[in-house]
């Protein structure tokens, strides 16, 4: 079976094309992403410029979907659709354009579905914290002994932090101190739950984490670097070595930075800050960057629903 999955996030709209074999075994075929940056002009409402970018991105995806001719299409919207004024109206407009209903999922659904996909790709990892840094929100999911203990969503995405601390260009010591204090207010209690069980493995998913190995190997995409493997494992010292120079960079330097997509330059500073801060708070043993994420989790949910008997819970 051929499938197409759309993940319409706050910063990026993403399309994934797959072949699904029994198991399920999800064979990745191709992906595309467009940096829509839904909250660039306004953090509270849909504005015409953002709406145009969203429509143009979806039209681009529709062209690719039509060429692929999938058996099933599934689409979800995340934080911006949940919170922006007229977000649901935009969802309806895009659903009509796609001719497939776009489901606005909750933060907890986003976190759990992502973790279920990560577990499929990393079956030997039983004890980890999964982190997914988006533009509008960050999802944390704690997996212990192979079982999801909890899944939580926090309104602390990279775009939110860049706006809150005016860190689109640089991050000076004062801003960094304020950002760390604010993250502590948001996450200290949650991270304390994890620290009770010792040093965890940290798993990252989404473009913010995929960028780290791309910075190590400019010119190669994350998916090319993964090859047939479900992810890339890095020592925490390696992660710090890659991200530390970013902490002292200007926007212009990031725009020219080998391995960093220019469209990510504006928000990646705060995504890197947040990822490094959480790893340091947990004293994490390593970072695994998973090839599987929300798109694959959404597809797994769709497959479960299709295979469930009528009247049974999906």
N, C-alpha and C positions, 0 to 999 in steps of 0.2 A: 504494500500500500504506500502511496505517496502522500505526504502531508506538508502543509505550509502553516507556520505559526508566526503570529505577529505579537510583539511585545511593545506596546506604546507607552514609553516611559516619559518622565519629566524632561530629561535631557536628550535622550535618543529614542527614536523609533527603530525597531529592529525586526528583520524578517529572517526566518530560518526555514530552509527547505530540507526535507528528510525522506528517507525510505524507512518504513517500519516493518521489521520482520518479527516473527513469533518470539516471545520471550518475556517482555518485548525487547527487541534490539533496535535501537535508534541509530540509523546510519546517517550521519551528517553529510549533506550534499553541497550546500552553499548557504552563505549568509550575506545580508546587506544591512547597513545601518545609515540613518540620516540624523544629523544633529539638529533636532527641531528646537530645542531650548525653550520649552513652553513658558518658563517664568522669566525670560530675559527682560521683557518690557514691563511686566507686572507680576507680582507674586501672589495676587489675589483674584485676578479675573482673566478671562479669555479676551485678547485684543485682536484686532484685524490682522496685524502682521504675523502674529503667532498662528492664527487660524490658517492663513495662507500657507505658511510653512508646513503645517500639519497636513493640509489637503494635498500639497505638492508631493510630500513624502509618500503619502498613501497611494497616490496615482502612480508613482514610480514602482512601488511594491506590486500594485495590481498588474502592471505590465509584465513583471517577472513571474507573478503567480499564473497569469494566463499562459505564458510560454511553458511553464512547468506542468500545468494541467494536473494539479493534485486531486486525490480522492477526497481529502478532507481539509478544511481550512478552519483554524481557530484563532481568535484574537482577543487580547486582554488589554485593558488600560489600568495604570497604577496611580501613584500618589497625586499627580496633577489633576487627573480626572476625578479623584476623590475629593479634592479640596478647592479647586478653582471655581469661582462663581461662573456659571454657565458651562461648567465642565461636562455635565450630563447632556447639555444641548449639543456640544461639540461631539460627544460620543455618538449621539443619534445621527448627526450629519455624516460622520465618518462611517458609521454602520451602513447607512443607505448607499454611500459611495462604494463600499466594499461588497455590498449585498450579502454580508454575513454579520450577525450581531456581535458587537464588541462588548465583552463583559468587563465591567469595572470590578476588580477584585479587592478584597480587604488587605490590609497590611499583613495580617496573620496568615491569610491564604497565600499571599505572595511568598512569605517566609517558609511556610511548610511545604508548598509545592516545589520551591527551589531546592529545599533540603532533600526531598524525596528523589529528585533527579540526581543530585550530587551523590546520594547513597547508591543509586543504580550504577553510577560511573566509578565510585570508589568503594566497592563492597567490603574491602578489608579494613577500612577505617571505621572504628566503632566509637571513638571518643573524641569529639571535636566541636569547636565553635565555628559555625558558618556565618560569614559576614558578606552582605551584599550592599554595596554603597551605590545608591542611585542619586539622581539629581535632587529629588524632593524628600526622599526618606532613606533610611538605612535599616535593613532587616538583620536581626541576629537570631540564630536558631542554635539551641544547645542539644547536641546528640550525645547520649551516654549509653554505653553498652549496646550500640546499634539502634537505640530507640530515641525518638525525638522527645525531649523533656518539656520544652516549651519553644514557642516561636513568637517573637515580638518585633514590632515595627516602631521606629522612632523618627520624628520629623526633623532629622538632622542631616539630610542629604548634602552633597557637595555644593549644589547651587544655593541651598538654604544657608550654609555656613559662609560661603563666599559673600552673600548679600549681608548677612548679619554682622560680619566682621570686616566688611569692605576689603576683602582679600582677593579681588580679581587680578590684581597686579602683583603685589608683594606681600609678604607676611613678616612684619617686624616683630621684635621681642615682645612688645606690649600686646599686640594682637594675638600672638601665639599663646601668651599667658592667659588672656581672656578666653580664647577658644578652648584651651585645655580645661580651664575652670568650668566652662559651660558644658563641655562633654562630660566632665565628672558629675555635674548635677544631673545630667540625663542618664548616665550609664553606671555610676558607681554601684548602686544596689544590684543591678543585673550582673555586673562583672564579679561582684562579691560571691554570688551564688556559684559561679563557675570555679573561682579560686579555691573553694572548699574541697574540690576534687583534685587539686594539684595542677601541674602545668599541662594545659591542653594543646592539642594540635589546632592550628587555625587554618580554616579553609576559606578562601576568597573566591567570589564569582562576580561576574559583570565586567564591563569595560575598564573600570577603574583598576581592577586587579590584573586584567589581561595586559594592561599597559606596562606593567613592571618588567616582565621578560622581554617585551618589545623594546624597552629602553636599554636592556642588556645587549640585545642583538638587533640594532637598527637595520631596517630593510626587510626584516622577516616578521610575518604576522604571528600572532599567538597560536592560531590554528596550525600553521605550518611548523612552528616550534614543537607543538604537542605531537604531531604526527599521528600515530595510531594509539598513543597513550591518552588516558582520560584526563590528564592534567599535568602540571609541572610543580615539582617540589623544590623549594628554596630554603636555605638556611636563613634564620632571622638576621644574622650578620650581613648576609648578601642583600636582603631587602633594605636594610638600613643604608648600606653603601650605595644602592641605586637611588633611594629616595632622599637621602640627606642633601645632595646638591640641588634638588628641586626645591627644598625648603628655603633656599637662599636665592632663588631665581626671580627674575622679573618676567612679566607677561611676554615681552618681546623675546627674551631668551627662550622661553618655553615654546613660543611660536616657531622658533628656529631649531628646536632641540631634536637631534636625531632620534627617531623611534617614537616620538610623541606626535600624534595626529594634531594638527593645528586647531581643529574644532574642539579638542579636549583641553587646550592650553588654559582656557579661562577658569575652568572648574577643577582641574586636576590637582592644583596646589592644595586645596582643602580636602580633596579625596585622599591624597597621599598623607596629609597631616593626620586625618582621622584614622586611617588604616595603621599607621605607625604608632599612634597614641594607644590604640586598643591593644596592639601586640605588646607594647611595653608594659601596659597595666597588667596584662595576664602573664608576662614573661613566657610567651608562647614558645614551644619547642621548635616549631618550623611553620612555614606557610605553604600550603598546597593550593595552587590556583586551578580551579576545576573548569574543564571544558563544558561541563553540563551546568545549566542554570535555570532561570525562570522559564525560558522558552520550552526546554525539555520537560520541565515540571508541568507546564500547561498541557503539553501534548500527552503526557502520562495520564493526567486527569481526564482528558477527552477520551482516551482509549478505554479507561476504566468505565466511564459513563456509557460508552457505546457497547461495552461487553456486559453491562449489568442487566439482569432481568428486569422487566417492567415493574415499577413499584418499589424496587430495592434502592437503598441509598447508594449514590455514586462513590 
